[in-house]
Amino acid sequence: MIYLTRKKTTRKVSKKRVSRKKVQKKSKAKYFGLAIIFIATFLAYIFLKPSEEIVNDEVVAFVNGEPIYLAELESELSKLPPQLLQTLDQKTILSQLIDKKLLLVKALETSVDVDESINLILESNNITVEELITNLESQGISMEDFKNQLRIFNYLNQTVFSDISISDEELVEYYELNPSSFIVPETVFAKHILVSNNNRTNEEALALINEIKAMFEKNNSIFCELVTQYSEDPGSVANCGEYPAFGRDSNFVEEYKEAAFSNKIGEASIAKTQFGYHLIWSIEKTPERIVELNEVKEQIRTALLFEKQKEVFNVYIKELRAETDIINCFETPNVELCGSEKEETEKITETKEITSENEDFSEEQPNSLESFADCLTLNDVKMYGAYWCSHCANQKELFEDAFKKITYVECAIEGSREQTTVCKEAEIKGYPSWDIKGKIYPGEQTLEQLSELSGCPL
């Protein structure tokens, strides 16, 4: 796709809190992925039990004298979704791993039952235990790991969260205090044909798009044929130039949005953007409306309940930590028990803090794409993109095999045009976008431009 992504414009609930939707059981594999995330809402990551194979590995923490090994932490990292890897460091992950161990001990002490939960999962999905195990293993999770997650989840619900509820009065209050959060904005549904100016002059591109417009106006029933024959937007050619309906605050380029909203229904006009000339045909418009309380009541309840549970959980985990003997070698590397692992621990915790001098870097590393990619990564340079974005593919090809060393953030949710939370929070407006020294640079960048902006030598 050669212009910018859109935000989903169906229901707009709370931007901060009321954004959780009921899980849709679209497929067994997807259901289990979502189920595991739900079960681990307060645990954040997959629980991995230490095995005898890693007893001689580096130690990164002790909980009541029991060691946590570096290999455990790395296993945790390997199981995290890409979105979390971009926002969490190893210190945070180790802290979460310690919390999970504390919670599992409590769950085992109280003999929390998980058989009923497993049976419910099997029945609701009409699958066998073997199919459940296969689904879990496809995500790198053993049955025992999953049971441990369920034990912790059930323990929290039966104890820490047992008295938490949301009243109807609280729902009404939130709804009335946040009116702007329940506005569904005006949207337009349009199709387009793009004539790029990459391999032709602006004059040539404009002349061609005018010819296409003339053919369309003569017979608008051939629009799909015109898309197939002329459009140079790979993201929409197969769909007759179509993208989902979008609002005025969506992430389309401004010129595209302006033309689509300015057109009357059934009208087509030409708009010039950074990608070339578009023939934009506006098919349908939906006016702005206010979502009724009964439409979002359960979404609000779920979101408010989640917020209350988080508050209670944070208090509980602090109390649990206070009564536990914890040594975190990332936080106290000089403690005697951490001793021999001090050097390795410092290397791990300081990875993201490296801001090496460019001249020193060039002296230590060979002058190659890999060393350039290493430098970008060490300087916290990130590329935001989408799997369907042709410009992102071009950017990846520019680095060849060295792109695997680039910190890449996937913004597209598979099977949806909605943007991931990480990219929304980063205010990414188009793909690719580069985060360099805290500033976002949209669009494809040459290696020379990246070098100049980051200070990394080519």
C-alpha positions, 0 to 999 in steps of 0.5 A, a space after each residue: 500500500 502506498 499511502 497511509 493506514 487508517 484507524 478503524 472507524 466503527 465504534 469509538 469508545 474510550 481512548 484511554 480505557 474503554 477500548 477492549 472488545 469481546 473476543 471473537 472466536 474466528 478460528 481455533 488458533 486465533 482463539 487460543 492466542 487471545 485466550 492465553 493473552 486474556 489469562 495472562 492479563 496481569 502476568 503479561 508474559 508466558 510463565 516458564 518453569 526452570 529446567 535441570 538443563 539450565 542449572 549451570 547458567 548465569 543467575 540474574 535473581 534469587 527468590 527466597 534463595 531459589 535462583 532465576 537463570 539468564 536462560 529463563 529470562 531469555 526464554 521469556 524474551 523469545 515468547 514475547 509478541 513483537 509489540 511488547 519487545 519494542 516497549 519493555 526492557 530486560 529489567 522489566 521482564 525480570 521483575 515480571 518473572 519474579 512476580 509470576 514466581 511469587 504468584 505461582 507459589 501462592 496458587 500452588 499453596 492454595 491448591 487452585 484447580 484448573 481442570 474445570 477451566 481446561 474442560 471449559 476451554 475444550 467444550 467452548 471450542 469443541 476440541 480435544 485435549 490433543 488439539 489444545 496441546 497442538 495449539 499451545 505448542 504452535 505458540 511455544 507453550 507447553 501444557 504445564 506452562 498453560 496450566 500454571 497460567 490458569 492456576 495464577 489466573 484462577 487464584 487471582 480471581 478467587 482471592 485478590 479480585 473476588 470482591 471487585 465489581 462495577 455498578 450500573 451507576 459507575 457505567 452511567 457516570 463514566 459514559 456521561 463524563 466522557 461524551 467525546 469518547 462515544 462519538 462515531 465520526 463521519 466516514 467516507 467509503 471510496 475507491 481509487 486509481 493511482 498513477 505514480 510519478 516515480 517513473 514519469 514526470 508530473 505532467 505525464 502522470 496528470 495527463 494519464 489520470 485525466 485520460 482515465 477519468 474521462 473513460 470512467 465518466 463515460 462509463 463508470 461500470 468499468 472502474 474495476 477494469 481501469 484499476 486493474 489496467 492502470 492503478 499502481 497501488 499494490 495494496 488495493 489493485 486486487 480489491 478494485 481500488 478499495 479500502 475500508 471506510 475512513 474518517 477525517 482523523 484517519 491516517 490517510 494523507 490529507 489530500 486524499 481525505 480532502 478529495 474523498 470527503 469533498 466529493 458528492 456521493 458517486 462523484 470522482 475527482 483527481 487529487 495529487 499526493 506525494 505518491 502521484 495522482 489519484 482518481 478518487 471515487 466516493 461511493 458512500 458517506 456515513 454521518 457522525 453519530 453518538 453511540 448509545 450507552 446500551 451499545 457500549 455498556 459491557 465494554 465500559 464495564 470490562 474496561 473499568 473492571 480491568 482498571 480496578 483489578 490493576 490497582 488492586 493487583 499492584 497493591 497486592 504484588 507490593 505486599 507479596 514482595 515485601 514479605 519475600 527475600 528477593 535479590 535482583 542482580 540487575 538492580 544490585 549487581 554487587 551483591 555477593 550472590 550475584 558476584 561472578 555474573 556481575 560483568 554479564 549482568 551489566 552487559 545485559 542491562 546496559 545494552 539499550 544505554 549504549 550510545 557509542 561514539 560514531 568514530 569509535 564504532 567505525 574503528 571497531 566494526 567492519 564497514 558493512 550493512 551489518 555494522 551500519 544496522 548494528 549502529 542504528 540498533 545500538 542508538 535506538 533507531 526503530 523502523 515502524 512498518 506494515 507487512 502489506 506495505 510495499 515501501 516497507 518491503 523496499 526499505 527492507 531490501 535496501 538492508 538485504 540480510 542486515 535488516 534482521 538486525 534493525 529494530 522493526 515494529 510491526 504496526 499492522 494487525 493481521 486480517 485487519 486494517 487497524 493499527 497496533 496500540 504501540 504504533 498508535 501511541 507512537 503517533 505513527 501516521 504512515 509507513 515506513 516511519 523511522 524513529 531517530 533520536 526521538 523524532 519520527 521521519 515518515 517515508 522511505 529513507 536512503 542509507 545515506 539519509 539514515 546515516 546523516 540523521 543517526 550519525 552512524 557511519 556507512 
